[in-house]
Amino acid sequence: MYTVLVSICVILAILLIIIVLLQSSKGGGLAGTFGGAGLGTMFGSRRTADFLSRATWWIAGSLIVIVVLINLFFIRTSAVNSRESVIQKRQNVPTAPALPNQ
């Protein structure tokens, strides 16, 4: 289940990157470069912006939900380890005795 959720998370992250890059900005963005302008002729320019904006929100929201689920249910830490810092853990590790000087 963990692998499936992480795979979905990666796919959603890639889709989110693509959709954000397709949105036109003040400089035109990558929408005109990779055929995003053709998307505007299919839906109309305003409907394309609405579609990309809503898709961005939905994908970002679902990505956040999946990441929180992975964090809550699959990444376990014990109560003792969560109270100790990395430095405190390092101090508790016994070190090897020093070699005698000859």
TIGULUM-902286 format. One record per residue (C-alpha): residue in one letter; x, y, z; residue number from 1. Coordinates in nm, 2 decimals. Each point is the difference from the previous one (the first is absolute). Layout:
REM TIGULUM-902286
{code: a, u: X, v: Y, w: Z, pos: NUM}
...
REM end
This chain:
REM TIGULUM-902286
{code: m, u: 0.00, v: 0.00, w: 0.00, pos: 1}
{code: y, u: 0.29, v: 0.23, w: 0.08, pos: 2}
{code: t, u: 0.15, v: -0.05, w: -0.34, pos: 3}
{code: v, u: -0.33, v: 0.07, w: -0.17, pos: 4}
{code: l, u: -0.05, v: 0.33, w: 0.19, pos: 5}
{code: v, u: 0.35, v: 0.11, w: -0.07, pos: 6}
{code: s, u: -0.04, v: -0.08, w: -0.37, pos: 7}
{code: i, u: -0.33, v: 0.20, w: -0.01, pos: 8}
{code: c, u: 0.18, v: 0.28, w: 0.18, pos: 9}
{code: v, u: 0.28, v: 0.01, w: -0.26, pos: 10}
{code: i, u: -0.25, v: -0.01, w: -0.29, pos: 11}
{code: l, u: -0.20, v: 0.28, w: 0.15, pos: 12}
{code: a, u: 0.31, v: 0.21, w: 0.06, pos: 13}
{code: i, u: 0.11, v: -0.04, w: -0.36, pos: 14}
{code: l, u: -0.35, v: 0.09, w: -0.12, pos: 15}
{code: l, u: 0.00, v: 0.31, w: 0.23, pos: 16}
{code: i, u: 0.33, v: 0.11, w: -0.15, pos: 17}
{code: i, u: -0.13, v: -0.04, w: -0.35, pos: 18}
{code: i, u: -0.33, v: 0.18, w: 0.06, pos: 19}
{code: v, u: 0.17, v: 0.29, w: 0.18, pos: 20}
{code: l, u: 0.25, v: 0.04, w: -0.29, pos: 21}
{code: l, u: -0.29, v: 0.00, w: -0.25, pos: 22}
{code: q, u: -0.17, v: 0.29, w: 0.16, pos: 23}
{code: s, u: 0.07, v: 0.32, w: -0.18, pos: 24}
{code: s, u: 0.17, v: 0.27, w: 0.19, pos: 25}
{code: k, u: 0.08, v: 0.37, w: -0.08, pos: 26}
{code: g, u: 0.27, v: -0.12, w: -0.23, pos: 27}
{code: g, u: -0.21, v: -0.27, w: -0.17, pos: 28}
{code: g, u: 0.16, v: -0.29, w: 0.20, pos: 29}
{code: l, u: 0.05, v: -0.33, w: -0.16, pos: 30}
{code: a, u: -0.36, v: -0.02, w: -0.12, pos: 31}
{code: g, u: 0.09, v: 0.13, w: -0.34, pos: 32}
{code: t, u: 0.32, v: -0.20, w: -0.03, pos: 33}
{code: f, u: -0.15, v: -0.35, w: 0.05, pos: 34}
{code: g, u: -0.34, v: 0.05, w: -0.16, pos: 35}
{code: g, u: -0.18, v: 0.15, w: 0.29, pos: 36}
{code: a, u: -0.13, v: 0.26, w: -0.24, pos: 37}
{code: g, u: -0.18, v: -0.28, w: -0.18, pos: 38}
{code: l, u: -0.18, v: -0.08, w: 0.32, pos: 39}
{code: g, u: -0.13, v: 0.36, w: 0.00, pos: 40}
{code: t, u: -0.17, v: -0.05, w: -0.34, pos: 41}
{code: m, u: -0.17, v: -0.32, w: 0.12, pos: 42}
{code: f, u: -0.15, v: 0.15, w: 0.32, pos: 43}
{code: g, u: 0.03, v: 0.37, w: -0.06, pos: 44}
{code: s, u: 0.26, v: 0.21, w: 0.18, pos: 45}
{code: r, u: -0.20, v: 0.07, w: 0.32, pos: 46}
{code: r, u: -0.12, v: -0.36, w: 0.04, pos: 47}
{code: t, u: 0.35, v: -0.13, w: -0.05, pos: 48}
{code: a, u: 0.12, v: 0.22, w: 0.29, pos: 49}
{code: d, u: -0.28, v: -0.12, w: 0.22, pos: 50}
{code: f, u: 0.06, v: -0.36, w: -0.09, pos: 51}
{code: l, u: 0.37, v: 0.02, w: 0.07, pos: 52}
{code: s, u: -0.06, v: 0.19, w: 0.32, pos: 53}
{code: r, u: -0.25, v: -0.25, w: 0.13, pos: 54}
{code: a, u: 0.22, v: -0.29, w: -0.10, pos: 55}
{code: t, u: 0.29, v: 0.16, w: 0.19, pos: 56}
{code: w, u: -0.21, v: 0.03, w: 0.31, pos: 57}
{code: w, u: -0.14, v: -0.35, w: -0.02, pos: 58}
{code: i, u: 0.34, v: -0.17, w: -0.07, pos: 59}
{code: a, u: 0.17, v: 0.21, w: 0.27, pos: 60}
{code: g, u: -0.27, v: -0.09, w: 0.26, pos: 61}
{code: s, u: 0.01, v: -0.37, w: -0.08, pos: 62}
{code: l, u: 0.38, v: 0.01, w: 0.02, pos: 63}
{code: i, u: -0.01, v: 0.15, w: 0.34, pos: 64}
{code: v, u: -0.26, v: -0.25, w: 0.13, pos: 65}
{code: i, u: 0.20, v: -0.29, w: -0.13, pos: 66}
{code: v, u: 0.32, v: 0.13, w: 0.16, pos: 67}
{code: v, u: -0.17, v: 0.05, w: 0.33, pos: 68}
{code: l, u: -0.14, v: -0.35, w: -0.02, pos: 69}
{code: i, u: 0.34, v: -0.15, w: -0.07, pos: 70}
{code: n, u: 0.15, v: 0.20, w: 0.29, pos: 71}
{code: l, u: -0.27, v: -0.10, w: 0.25, pos: 72}
{code: f, u: -0.03, v: -0.37, w: -0.08, pos: 73}
{code: f, u: 0.32, v: -0.12, w: -0.15, pos: 74}
{code: i, u: 0.28, v: 0.20, w: 0.16, pos: 75}
{code: r, u: 0.02, v: -0.12, w: 0.36, pos: 76}
{code: t, u: 0.23, v: 0.13, w: 0.27, pos: 77}
{code: s, u: 0.01, v: -0.12, w: 0.36, pos: 78}
{code: a, u: -0.08, v: 0.25, w: 0.28, pos: 79}
{code: v, u: 0.35, v: -0.04, w: 0.15, pos: 80}
{code: n, u: 0.18, v: 0.07, w: -0.33, pos: 81}
{code: s, u: -0.21, v: 0.30, w: -0.09, pos: 82}
{code: r, u: 0.09, v: 0.17, w: 0.33, pos: 83}
{code: e, u: 0.38, v: -0.04, w: -0.06, pos: 84}
{code: s, u: 0.19, v: 0.22, w: -0.24, pos: 85}
{code: v, u: 0.26, v: -0.13, w: -0.23, pos: 86}
{code: i, u: 0.28, v: 0.15, w: 0.21, pos: 87}
{code: q, u: -0.14, v: -0.18, w: 0.31, pos: 88}
{code: k, u: -0.01, v: -0.33, w: -0.18, pos: 89}
{code: r, u: 0.36, v: 0.05, w: -0.11, pos: 90}
{code: q, u: 0.12, v: 0.06, w: 0.36, pos: 91}
{code: n, u: -0.15, v: -0.33, w: 0.12, pos: 92}
{code: v, u: 0.20, v: -0.20, w: -0.25, pos: 93}
{code: p, u: 0.30, v: -0.16, w: 0.17, pos: 94}
{code: t, u: 0.34, v: 0.08, w: -0.16, pos: 95}
{code: a, u: 0.29, v: -0.24, w: -0.05, pos: 96}
{code: p, u: 0.28, v: 0.03, w: 0.25, pos: 97}
{code: a, u: 0.31, v: 0.20, w: -0.12, pos: 98}
{code: l, u: 0.31, v: -0.19, w: -0.09, pos: 99}
{code: p, u: 0.29, v: 0.02, w: 0.24, pos: 100}
{code: n, u: 0.29, v: 0.22, w: -0.09, pos: 101}
{code: q, u: 0.32, v: -0.19, w: -0.07, pos: 102}
REM end
